[in-house]
Amino acid sequence: MIIDQNLFQNIKDINGYDYDAYKVNNEDEKVFITADNLIYIIEDMICKIENLEEKYEDLLRDVEDNYKRISIEEQIDWNDRW
């Protein structure tokens, strides 16, 4: 598969792994990725997405468990004595 060099660099940056790629006809902007490497890239991206979803769910659960909504009265330090 032939893809843009910038896209390939973004994939490497996101996944944190240096995949094998070959330049196409000495063009600086295109690289060739083997089918095996494409499968590895997709598998790594799926794992990355699953990890991010898990972190998001943990953060959401943490927020729901540990933080309460502050009423307007509490925000402006209003009390019944006034």
C-alpha positions as CSV (number, residue, x, y, z in Angstrom):
1,M,0.0,0.0,0.0
2,I,1.3,3.4,-0.9
3,I,0.6,6.3,1.5
4,D,1.7,9.8,2.2
5,Q,5.0,10.3,4.1
6,N,3.3,12.7,6.6
7,L,0.5,10.3,7.3
8,F,3.0,7.5,7.9
9,Q,4.9,9.7,10.3
10,N,1.7,10.6,12.2
11,I,0.9,6.9,12.5
12,K,4.4,6.2,13.9
13,D,4.0,9.1,16.4
14,I,0.6,8.0,17.6
15,N,1.5,4.3,18.0
16,G,5.0,5.0,19.3
17,Y,6.5,2.3,17.0
18,D,8.7,2.6,14.0
19,Y,7.2,0.4,11.2
20,D,9.1,-0.6,8.1
21,A,8.3,1.5,5.0
22,Y,10.0,2.0,1.7
23,K,10.2,5.1,-0.4
24,V,8.5,5.0,-3.8
25,N,10.7,5.9,-6.8
26,N,12.8,8.2,-4.6
27,E,9.8,10.4,-4.0
28,D,10.0,12.1,-0.6
29,E,6.3,12.3,-0.2
30,K,5.2,8.7,-0.7
31,V,6.1,5.4,1.1
32,F,5.2,1.8,0.5
33,I,3.9,-0.3,3.5
34,T,3.7,-4.1,3.3
35,A,0.5,-5.9,4.0
36,D,2.0,-7.3,7.3
37,N,3.0,-3.9,8.5
38,L,-0.5,-2.5,7.6
39,I,-2.1,-5.2,9.7
40,Y,0.3,-4.4,12.6
41,I,-0.5,-0.7,12.3
42,I,-4.3,-1.5,12.4
43,E,-3.9,-3.8,15.4
44,D,-1.8,-1.3,17.3
45,M,-4.3,1.5,16.6
46,I,-7.1,-0.8,17.9
47,C,-5.2,-1.4,21.1
48,K,-4.5,2.3,21.4
49,I,-8.2,3.1,21.0
50,E,-9.2,0.5,23.6
51,N,-6.6,1.9,26.1
52,L,-7.9,5.4,25.6
53,E,-11.5,4.3,26.0
54,E,-10.5,2.5,29.3
55,K,-8.7,5.6,30.5
56,Y,-11.8,7.8,29.6
57,E,-14.2,5.4,31.4
58,D,-11.9,5.4,34.5
59,L,-11.7,9.2,34.5
60,L,-15.5,9.5,34.1
61,R,-16.1,7.1,36.9
62,D,-13.6,9.0,39.1
63,V,-15.3,12.3,38.4
64,E,-18.7,10.8,39.1
65,D,-17.5,9.2,42.4
66,N,-15.4,12.0,43.8
67,Y,-16.9,15.4,42.7
68,K,-20.3,16.8,43.6
69,R,-22.1,19.5,41.8
70,I,-21.8,22.9,43.6
71,S,-25.0,24.8,44.0
72,I,-25.2,28.5,43.0
73,E,-25.6,29.5,46.7
74,E,-22.3,27.7,47.5
75,Q,-20.5,29.3,44.6
76,I,-21.4,32.8,45.7
77,D,-21.1,32.0,49.4
78,W,-24.8,32.8,50.0
79,N,-26.4,32.0,53.3
80,D,-29.8,32.4,54.9
81,R,-28.8,35.1,57.3
82,W,-29.0,37.9,54.7
